[in-house]
């Protein structure tokens, strides 16, 4: 095993399992192995077969926000710092503001509801990237509802925190953001803040070690999707695994 180990599931639909797992060295951009199941029982059996000296040399374990992964990391990689990939916790804010928009839309007249749905990218896009008419349209959309306007502010503030290169400031601002979201009165962001509290240690690790991400792993997942599509699905796991390793290495 490398010093940095990344694990992500993908939808393979092989050997009667909906999800399979990919193990990656994100530093060297190489696939280590493909596993037939993401179940805790299977992963436990797999990692137990790896010698301790191999497992104990792993310094960083990168995963998404799925509790069995972190539990396995704590058991089999006790020397590793657990890092939640940025994509998986940032999208919690994206989901929150999208759900606010959908909730507010239900109270609108039909014509306005269609407009907000068509123009949702204006609310999701970073405000500073909008220009001219697009920025004006976004401003008008946010004037319609206090919750939507406050949600947009929380979204923008969170993205600013993520882009701050100073970890000490990120840590302080992240806790402030959680408190603000919890007291916002917006159910969608209160839920998001609750999730962040649950994963705060691993998310702060992602800020602190910002150079370590699951980016290469997600890239391999895209190649797997293309492989599945061109093969019209592969039910035999060993054939599937072999083809993935051939395509990705």
VOPAGU-2260 file (C-alpha; in pm, 1 decimal, decimal comma):
REM VOPAGU-2260
SITE   aa  ch    i         X         Y         Z
SITE  UNK   A    0       0,0       0,0       0,0
SITE  UNK   A    1     114,6     357,6     -67,9
SITE  UNK   A    2     137,1     636,3     188,5
SITE  UNK   A    3    -189,1     782,5      55,3
SITE  UNK   A    4    -478,6     541,9      -4,0
SITE  UNK   A    5    -804,9     644,1    -165,9
SITE  UNK   A    6   -1125,5     439,7    -178,9
SITE  UNK   A    7   -1446,5     512,5    -370,4
SITE  UNK   A    8   -1740,9     297,0    -472,1
SITE  UNK   A    9   -1881,0     293,0    -823,4
SITE  UNK   A   10   -2197,5     148,5    -971,9
SITE  UNK   A   11   -2079,5    -167,9   -1144,0
SITE  UNK   A   12   -2377,4    -404,9   -1111,2
SITE  UNK   A   13   -2147,6    -709,5   -1113,7
SITE  UNK   A   14   -2161,2   -1037,1    -914,9
SITE  UNK   A   15   -2507,8    -945,6    -790,9
SITE  UNK   A   16   -2376,2    -634,0    -616,5
SITE  UNK   A   17   -2488,6    -286,4    -714,9
SITE  UNK   A   18   -2164,3    -120,3    -604,1
SITE  UNK   A   19   -1800,6    -217,9    -641,2
SITE  UNK   A   20   -1494,4     -43,5    -492,0
SITE  UNK   A   21   -1180,1     100,9    -642,1
SITE  UNK   A   22    -857,3     144,2    -443,7
SITE  UNK   A   23    -625,1     412,9    -577,6
SITE  UNK   A   24    -291,5     574,6    -506,6
SITE  UNK   A   25    -397,0     937,8    -576,5
SITE  UNK   A   26     -38,0    1062,4    -563,6
SITE  UNK   A   27      94,8     831,9    -835,9
SITE  UNK   A   28    -243,5     823,0   -1014,9
SITE  UNK   A   29    -251,2     444,5   -1019,9
SITE  UNK   A   30    -524,6     188,4    -953,3
SITE  UNK   A   31    -427,1     -61,4    -682,7
SITE  UNK   A   32    -723,8    -297,5    -696,2
SITE  UNK   A   33   -1092,1    -340,1    -779,9
SITE  UNK   A   34   -1311,9    -505,5    -516,9
SITE  UNK   A   35   -1642,2    -684,8    -589,3
SITE  UNK   A   36   -1835,4    -525,2    -301,8
SITE  UNK   A   37   -1834,3    -218,9     -78,6
SITE  UNK   A   38   -1995,5    -407,4     210,1
SITE  UNK   A   39   -1822,8    -374,4     543,5
SITE  UNK   A   40   -1794,7    -752,7     574,8
SITE  UNK   A   41   -1616,1    -788,1     242,3
SITE  UNK   A   42   -1383,2    -491,8     299,8
SITE  UNK   A   43   -1299,4    -620,0     647,5
SITE  UNK   A   44   -1210,5    -961,0     504,2
SITE  UNK   A   45   -1001,5    -800,9     229,0
SITE  UNK   A   46    -800,5    -563,7     449,8
SITE  UNK   A   47    -745,4    -833,2     711,1
SITE  UNK   A   48    -544,6   -1028,6     454,1
SITE  UNK   A   49    -305,5    -735,3     403,3
SITE  UNK   A   50       2,0    -758,0     633,0
SITE  UNK   A   51      14,3    -506,2     915,6
SITE  UNK   A   52     341,6    -357,0     794,1
SITE  UNK   A   53     167,1    -266,5     467,3
SITE  UNK   A   54    -138,5    -119,6     630,8
SITE  UNK   A   55      52,5      69,8     899,8
SITE  UNK   A   56     257,7     261,3     645,5
SITE  UNK   A   57     -54,3     434,7     509,2
SITE  UNK   A   58     -43,4     797,3     629,1
SITE  UNK   A   59    -362,6     928,0     468,3
SITE  UNK   A   60    -691,9     749,4     400,6
SITE  UNK   A   61    -917,8     940,3     159,3
SITE  UNK   A   62   -1286,3     852,1     129,0
SITE  UNK   A   63   -1636,7     993,1      98,5
SITE  UNK   A   64   -1887,5    1049,0     377,9
SITE  UNK   A   65   -1979,5     685,2     436,3
SITE  UNK   A   66   -1933,7     572,3     795,5
SITE  UNK   A   67   -1815,0     214,3     722,9
SITE  UNK   A   68   -1512,6     356,5     538,1
SITE  UNK   A   69   -1396,6     561,3     836,4
SITE  UNK   A   70   -1460,2     271,6    1073,6
SITE  UNK   A   71   -1246,2      45,5     854,2
SITE  UNK   A   72    -974,1     310,4     839,7
SITE  UNK   A   73    -965,1     338,9    1217,9
SITE  UNK   A   74    -938,7     -38,6    1252,0
SITE  UNK   A   75    -694,9    -131,1     976,5
SITE  UNK   A   76    -501,7     192,6     919,2
SITE  UNK   A   77    -443,4     326,5    1272,0
SITE  UNK   A   78    -153,2     549,0    1161,1
SITE  UNK   A   79    -355,9     717,3     886,5
SITE  UNK   A   80    -521,7    1058,3     894,0
SITE  UNK   A   81    -874,7    1025,4     755,8
SITE  UNK   A   82    -957,6    1286,8     492,0
SITE  UNK   A   83   -1303,5    1342,7     343,7
SITE  UNK   A   84   -1276,9    1432,9     -22,7
SITE  UNK   A   85   -1379,0    1795,6     -84,2
SITE  UNK   A   86   -1628,2    1713,4    -356,3
SITE  UNK   A   87   -1836,5    1504,5    -118,9
SITE  UNK   A   88   -1874,0    1763,4     154,9
SITE  UNK   A   89   -1899,9    2070,7     -69,7
SITE  UNK   A   90   -2194,5    1917,6    -252,1
SITE  UNK   A   91   -2385,6    1911,8      78,2
SITE  UNK   A   92   -2413,1    2291,1      47,0
SITE  UNK   A   93   -2511,7    2260,5    -319,6
SITE  UNK   A   94   -2787,2    2015,8    -225,7
SITE  UNK   A   95   -2902,0    2245,2      55,4
SITE  UNK   A   96   -2948,2    2554,9    -160,7
SITE  UNK   A   97   -3107,4    2347,6    -437,1
SITE  UNK   A   98   -3361,4    2211,5    -189,1
SITE  UNK   A   99   -3433,4    2564,0     -65,8
SITE  UNK   A  100   -3496,4    2672,0    -425,1
SITE  UNK   A  101   -3728,7    2376,2    -485,9
SITE  UNK   A  102   -3920,3    2449,3    -166,0
SITE  UNK   A  103   -3962,0    2817,5    -251,5
SITE  UNK   A  104   -4064,2    2733,1    -609,4
SITE  UNK   A  105   -4365,8    2540,1    -484,6
SITE  UNK   A  106   -4513,9    2865,3    -353,8
SITE  UNK   A  107   -4473,6    3046,9    -687,7
SITE  UNK   A  108   -4712,4    3093,2    -980,0
SITE  UNK   A  109   -4654,7    2839,6   -1261,3
SITE  UNK   A  110   -4476,8    3080,3   -1498,3
SITE  UNK   A  111   -4238,1    3202,1   -1227,5
SITE  UNK   A  112   -4177,1    2847,1   -1109,4
SITE  UNK   A  113   -4063,6    2745,7   -1458,8
SITE  UNK   A  114   -3833,8    3048,0   -1479,0
SITE  UNK   A  115   -3661,2    2965,0   -1148,9
SITE  UNK   A  116   -3614,2    2605,5   -1255,8
SITE  UNK   A  117   -3465,5    2708,2   -1591,6
SITE  UNK   A  118   -3241,6    2967,8   -1428,6
SITE  UNK   A  119   -3124,1    2764,5   -1128,5
SITE  UNK   A  120   -2761,4    2777,7   -1250,1
SITE  UNK   A  121   -2758,1    3150,0   -1175,4
SITE  UNK   A  122   -2811,5    3070,8    -807,7
SITE  UNK   A  123   -2564,4    2781,1    -804,1
SITE  UNK   A  124   -2282,9    2964,2    -984,9
SITE  UNK   A  125   -2032,8    3160,4    -777,8
SITE  UNK   A  126   -2171,2    3513,7    -763,1
SITE  UNK   A  127   -1833,3    3669,7    -845,8
SITE  UNK   A  128   -1824,8    3477,5   -1174,0
SITE  UNK   A  129   -2154,2    3625,6   -1292,2
SITE  UNK   A  130   -2138,9    3932,7   -1510,8
SITE  UNK   A  131   -2375,7    4191,4   -1651,9
SITE  UNK   A  132   -2726,4    4066,3   -1719,4
SITE  UNK   A  133   -2664,4    3731,3   -1549,2
SITE  UNK   A  134   -2570,4    3902,0   -1222,9
SITE  UNK   A  135   -2871,9    4133,9   -1241,8
SITE  UNK   A  136   -3102,6    3838,1   -1303,9
SITE  UNK   A  137   -2957,2    3656,7   -1003,1
SITE  UNK   A  138   -3011,6    3964,8    -785,7
SITE  UNK   A  139   -3376,7    3983,2    -891,7
SITE  UNK   A  140   -3429,1    3610,6    -824,2
SITE  UNK   A  141   -3287,6    3645,3    -473,1
SITE  UNK   A  142   -3517,7    3937,8    -393,0
SITE  UNK   A  143   -3820,5    3709,3    -413,4
SITE  UNK   A  144   -3764,8    3522,6     -86,5
SITE  UNK   A  145   -3569,1    3578,4     236,1
SITE  UNK   A  146   -3478,8    3209,8     278,2
SITE  UNK   A  147   -3341,9    3190,9     -75,3
SITE  UNK   A  148   -3138,7    3507,4     -25,6
SITE  UNK   A  149   -2998,0    3385,2     306,9
SITE  UNK   A  150   -2923,7    3041,2     157,3
SITE  UNK   A  151   -2735,0    3206,8    -126,4
SITE  UNK   A  152   -2527,9    3405,5     123,6
SITE  UNK   A  153   -2443,1    3087,8     318,5
SITE  UNK   A  154   -2346,7    2910,2      -3,1
SITE  UNK   A  155   -2118,1    3193,9    -112,5
SITE  UNK   A  156   -1961,2    3220,4     231,5
SITE  UNK   A  157   -1889,4    2847,6     241,2
SITE  UNK   A  158   -1717,5    2856,2     -98,8
SITE  UNK   A  159   -1501,5    3143,7      22,8
SITE  UNK   A  160   -1392,8    2936,4     321,7
SITE  UNK   A  161   -1301,9    2643,9      96,3
SITE  UNK   A  162   -1082,3    2866,9    -120,8
SITE  UNK   A  163    -896,5    3029,6     167,1
SITE  UNK   A  164    -535,3    2901,2     160,2
SITE  UNK   A  165    -481,7    2965,5     534,1
SITE  UNK   A  166    -589,5    2663,6     739,0
SITE  UNK   A  167    -604,2    2852,8    1071,3
SITE  UNK   A  168    -860,5    3091,6     922,4
SITE  UNK   A  169   -1049,4    2810,5     750,4
SITE  UNK   A  170   -1088,1    2622,9    1077,8
SITE  UNK   A  171   -1223,9    2929,0    1262,8
SITE  UNK   A  172   -1449,6    3034,5     976,2
SITE  UNK   A  173   -1580,4    2681,2     927,3
SITE  UNK   A  174   -1699,1    2661,9    1289,6
SITE  UNK   A  175   -1855,9    3008,8    1254,7
SITE  UNK   A  176   -2033,6    2893,8     938,5
SITE  UNK   A  177   -2173,9    2588,6    1118,0
SITE  UNK   A  178   -2309,9    2807,0    1398,9
SITE  UNK   A  179   -2460,8    3051,3    1149,6
SITE  UNK   A  180   -2625,0    2773,3     948,3
SITE  UNK   A  181   -2763,8    2615,5    1264,4
SITE  UNK   A  182   -2925,4    2944,8    1367,4
SITE  UNK   A  183   -3037,7    3041,9    1015,9
SITE  UNK   A  184   -3390,8    2907,8    1054,1
SITE  UNK   A  185   -3350,3    2731,5     718,0
SITE  UNK   A  186   -3413,9    2356,7     763,7
SITE  UNK   A  187   -3200,3    2256,4     466,5
SITE  UNK   A  188   -2893,7    2436,2     601,3
SITE  UNK   A  189   -2958,2    2326,1     958,0
SITE  UNK   A  190   -2941,0    1968,6     828,9
SITE  UNK   A  191   -2622,0    2049,5     637,8
SITE  UNK   A  192   -2463,2    2196,7     952,2
SITE  UNK   A  193   -2559,6    1884,2    1147,5
SITE  UNK   A  194   -2383,6    1668,5     886,6
SITE  UNK   A  195   -2073,6    1885,4     908,3
SITE  UNK   A  196   -2066,6    1857,9    1286,7
SITE  UNK   A  197   -2072,9    1481,5    1250,5
SITE  UNK   A  198   -1776,1    1486,8    1008,7
SITE  UNK   A  199   -1595,2    1794,7    1137,4
SITE  UNK   A  200   -1262,1    1626,1    1213,1
SITE  UNK   A  201   -1231,9    1463,9     870,6
SITE  UNK   A  202   -1346,4    1781,4     689,7
SITE  UNK   A  203   -1091,5    1992,6     876,0
SITE  UNK   A  204    -830,6    1737,8     768,9
SITE  UNK   A  205    -935,0    1803,4     408,7
SITE  UNK   A  206    -874,3    2175,7     462,8
SITE  UNK   A  207    -542,9    2116,3     635,8
SITE  UNK   A  208    -411,8    1869,9     375,4
SITE  UNK   A  209    -571,8    2036,4      75,5
SITE  UNK   A  210    -328,4    1876,3    -170,4
SITE  UNK   A  211    -477,2    1531,8     -94,5
SITE  UNK   A  212    -803,7    1465,1    -279,2
SITE  UNK   A  213    -997,8    1191,3    -454,3
SITE  UNK   A  214    -969,0    1375,8    -786,2
SITE  UNK   A  215    -765,1    1103,6    -962,4
SITE  UNK   A  216   -1001,2     837,6    -825,1
SITE  UNK   A  217   -1306,2    1016,1    -964,5
SITE  UNK   A  218   -1122,6    1037,9   -1297,0
SITE  UNK   A  219   -1082,2     660,4   -1298,6
SITE  UNK   A  220   -1452,0     627,6   -1218,5
SITE  UNK   A  221   -1532,7     823,9   -1535,2
SITE  UNK   A  222   -1321,8     578,8   -1737,5
SITE  UNK   A  223   -1511,8     291,0   -1578,7
SITE  UNK   A  224   -1842,9     449,9   -1680,9
SITE  UNK   A  225   -1721,9     472,5   -2040,8
SITE  UNK   A  226   -1605,8     110,2   -2026,2
SITE  UNK   A  227   -1945,2      -5,8   -1896,8
SITE  UNK   A  228   -2126,7     189,9   -2164,6
SITE  UNK   A  229   -1912,5      59,8   -2450,7
SITE  UNK   A  230   -1941,4    -297,0   -2319,2
SITE  UNK   A  231   -2317,8    -273,5   -2254,9
SITE  UNK   A  232   -2246,7    -386,2   -1898,0
SITE  UNK   A  233   -2021,4    -667,4   -1771,8
SITE  UNK   A  234   -2171,1    -912,9   -1522,7
SITE  UNK   A  235   -1862,4   -1130,9   -1475,3
SITE  UNK   A  236   -1660,9    -952,0   -1208,6
SITE  UNK   A  237   -1320,6   -1101,9   -1296,5
SITE  UNK   A  238   -1360,9    -994,7   -1659,4
SITE  UNK   A  239   -1482,2    -653,7   -1541,0
SITE  UNK   A  240   -1187,8    -614,4   -1301,6
SITE  UNK   A  241    -933,5    -718,3   -1566,6
SITE  UNK   A  242   -1068,8    -473,4   -1821,8
SITE  UNK   A  243   -1072,4    -189,1   -1568,9
SITE  UNK   A  244    -709,0    -255,5   -1476,1
SITE  UNK   A  245    -612,3    -266,9   -1843,2
SITE  UNK   A  246    -788,8      61,8   -1917,8
SITE  UNK   A  247    -668,7     252,6   -1613,6
SITE  UNK   A  248    -305,8     141,8   -1577,6
